[in-house]
Amino acid sequence: MRKETLLFGIIAVVAVIVIIAIIVFYRKQKKIEEKTKAEDRKMYQDLKPSENIKKFIKCYERYGNDGKPAFSIFKNPQGNYEVGWGHDFKANGERVTSSMLSKNYTIDELNALFEKDLQNAHKKGLLHFQNIYMTQEMYDALISYMYNTAYPKKVCSLLKSGADYETVAAEWMNDWTYEKNGGNYFRRLAEKDLFLNKKYVVYKQSSGTNYVSIDISEVKY
């Protein structure tokens, strides 16, 4: 009898804990939904790259100093073949032939490759950010990040845990401070400001750790 009473007691305690956990989870979800509606946030998979982020990325991926894409294939500093706005053939598992090396791509062909790379960045994010609510600017900042490199693991875990945006934005710059004399540091800085402050402004290195701002309206292609 005592054993049965103890068993029923344990079951009752477990049931109460489960019910409390469900209530806490439900309330948390309701708060997220309310905040989402107030800030016009959507789930990652329901968003797509804005025209602003396309110009933003093209500012960073343009070839040379004249604002143009690369109309012919060249080797990047890593020794990989690229064309257009940072389309990396090796990263996409594509073989480069001798006829491709002598080809001049049209702007339509380069835009098609660019859209394909944006889709690949979005798909990469689906593996990690699916069902996470965010604004268009947060999404765009993540797309720029994943277009350029692997997904930000620590940022992902913070978003999933419901951390405040300032904490997420601060984490954005970790592991990139060593590149202060390179372009990627300033790109991460611009992405962080886009994520946190909704600013579509491109930062480019000026000298040392100084940078200049470039308006995305300067993009001509």
Secondary structure as GFF3:
##gff-version 3
##sequence-region A 1 221
A	DSSP	alpha_helix	2	39	.	.	.	ID=ss1
A	DSSP	beta_strand	42	43	.	.	.	ID=ss2
A	DSSP	three_ten_helix	44	46	.	.	.	ID=ss3
A	DSSP	alpha_helix	51	61	.	.	.	ID=ss4
A	DSSP	beta_strand	70	75	.	.	.	ID=ss5
A	DSSP	beta_strand	81	84	.	.	.	ID=ss6
A	DSSP	beta_strand	87	88	.	.	.	ID=ss7
A	DSSP	alpha_helix	98	101	.	.	.	ID=ss8
A	DSSP	alpha_helix	107	129	.	.	.	ID=ss9
A	DSSP	beta_strand	133	134	.	.	.	ID=ss10
A	DSSP	alpha_helix	136	148	.	.	.	ID=ss11
A	DSSP	alpha_helix	153	161	.	.	.	ID=ss12
A	DSSP	alpha_helix	165	172	.	.	.	ID=ss13
A	DSSP	three_ten_helix	177	179	.	.	.	ID=ss14
A	DSSP	alpha_helix	183	197	.	.	.	ID=ss15
A	DSSP	beta_strand	201	205	.	.	.	ID=ss16
A	DSSP	beta_strand	211	215	.	.	.	ID=ss17
A	DSSP	three_ten_helix	216	218	.	.	.	ID=ss18
###
